[in-house]
Amino acid sequence: MQNYQRSFKEGIIRYLGLFTSMSTLLCCALPALLVSLGMGASMITLTHAIPQITWVGENKVYVFSFAVVMLTISSIFTYKNRNAPCPIDPKLRDACLRGRKYSEIVLILGWISISVGFFFAFLAQLLT
C-alpha cells in the first residue's frame, strides 16, 4: 500500500509538471504564433473566451518558476526510479515498463513545451 501511495504522488507531480509547462505555451508561444500567422483576431477571441490566459501572461515569471520546480522534481523522481524493480508476473512487468516509458515521454514533452514557452516569453523579446 505504501509503495502505491508513493507512486501515486509521483504520478501527480509528473502530471502537474506537464500541465504547468503547457500553461507556459498558452501564455507565450500561442499568442506569438497566432499573431505571426496574421491571426490576431483569433487571439482576441481566445482571450475574450478564456480571460485567464491574460493572467497567466501577466504572471509569467511565477508560472515559469512553478513549472520549472515541478518538472525538476518530476525529473528527480524519474531518475531515481529508472532501475526500480517491476513485478515478476510478465503482464504486470510489461505494464510497469510501459508506464515507465510513458512517464519519460511525458517528462520530455514537458521540458520541450517549457523550453518553447520560455523562448517566446523571454528570449524572443531580446531578438527584436
LUMMIBA-233875 format. One line per field, with one value per residue (C-alpha): z, x, y. Coordinates in Angstrom, 3 decimals. Last residue first. Example, Ala and Ser with C-alpha at 12.3 -4.5 7.8 and 13.67 -1.06 7.14 Angstrom:
2
Z	[7.140_7.800]
X	[13.670_12.300]
Y	[-1.060_-4.500]
//
This chain:
128
Z	[-31.707_-30.519_-26.835_-26.907_-28.376_-25.301_-22.506_-23.214_-26.660_-25.699_-22.316_-23.909_-26.312_-23.463_-21.254_-24.010_-24.624_-20.914_-20.532_-23.638_-22.196_-18.936_-20.717_-22.739_-19.593_-17.929_-20.956_-20.766_-17.066_-17.666_-20.462_-18.182_-15.384_-17.775_-19.164_-15.643_-14.701_-17.702_-17.157_-13.414_-11.714_-10.646_-11.568_-9.677_-9.674_-12.171_-13.568_-10.300_-9.051_-12.472_-12.831_-9.343_-10.000_-13.321_-11.661_-9.046_-11.826_-13.801_-10.770_-9.981_-13.622_-13.839_-10.616_-11.819_-15.245_-13.768_-11.326_-14.044_-16.384_-14.062_-16.661_-19.286_-16.953_-16.058_-19.773_-20.382_-17.573_-19.906_-21.776_-24.329_-24.661_-24.721_-27.490_-29.494_-29.269_-30.344_-33.279_-34.292_-34.247_-36.797_-39.059_-38.743_-36.550_-34.306_-33.823_-33.169_-30.716_-28.854_-28.654_-27.522_-24.504_-22.195_-23.615_-24.010_-20.404_-19.418_-21.064_-18.646_-15.744_-17.163_-17.626_-14.203_-12.591_-14.484_-13.075_-9.548_-9.641_-10.851_-8.028_-5.519_-6.983_-6.986_-3.283_-2.449_-4.326_-2.499_0.842_0.000]
X	[13.838_15.985_15.679_11.892_12.261_14.256_11.738_8.230_8.731_11.864_10.496_7.340_9.369_11.560_8.531_6.964_10.113_10.628_7.030_7.217_10.346_8.524_5.522_7.848_9.638_6.328_5.246_8.464_7.934_4.324_5.314_7.905_5.370_2.732_5.246_6.169_2.500_1.842_5.013_4.429_7.743_6.734_8.992_12.107_13.248_16.030_14.759_13.023_15.547_15.781_12.018_11.651_14.387_12.833_9.453_11.014_12.677_9.449_7.567_10.236_10.448_6.655_6.473_9.156_7.553_4.161_5.682_7.627_4.624_2.343_0.881_0.774_-1.005_-3.496_-4.063_-4.899_-7.458_-9.734_-10.760_-13.467_-12.289_-8.656_-9.463_-11.421_-8.517_-6.121_-8.346_-8.400_-4.588_-4.495_-1.814_0.404_2.824_-0.074_-1.265_2.213_3.164_-0.129_0.379_4.003_3.589_0.691_-0.661_2.765_3.576_0.355_1.714_4.647_2.223_0.284_3.360_4.802_1.434_1.361_4.710_3.808_0.582_2.466_4.994_2.164_0.565_3.941_4.361_0.811_1.255_4.528_2.819_0.000]
Y	[42.302_39.401_40.279_39.929_36.432_35.382_35.929_34.716_33.172_31.258_30.280_28.877_26.744_25.496_24.843_22.754_20.741_20.079_18.899_16.729_15.073_14.380_12.897_10.657_9.523_8.682_6.673_4.639_3.953_3.044_0.672_-0.959_-1.412_-2.728_-5.226_-6.328_-6.666_-8.876_-10.924_-11.510_-10.772_-7.271_-4.324_-3.339_0.296_0.980_4.301_5.164_7.735_9.384_9.647_11.070_13.642_14.591_15.089_17.341_19.336_19.495_20.830_23.429_24.525_24.870_26.883_29.285_29.568_30.409_32.880_34.696_34.530_36.464_38.838_36.086_33.676_36.392_37.094_33.454_33.629_35.613_32.454_33.409_37.008_35.914_33.438_35.988_38.445_35.702_34.827_38.485_38.476_35.659_37.045_33.967_35.918_36.958_33.375_32.012_34.743_34.322_30.533_30.693_32.975_32.447_29.220_27.629_28.425_26.685_23.533_23.605_23.786_20.858_18.684_19.402_18.780_15.477_14.416_15.540_13.533_10.459_10.829_11.020_7.876_6.093_6.865_5.799_2.513_1.763_2.420_0.000]
//
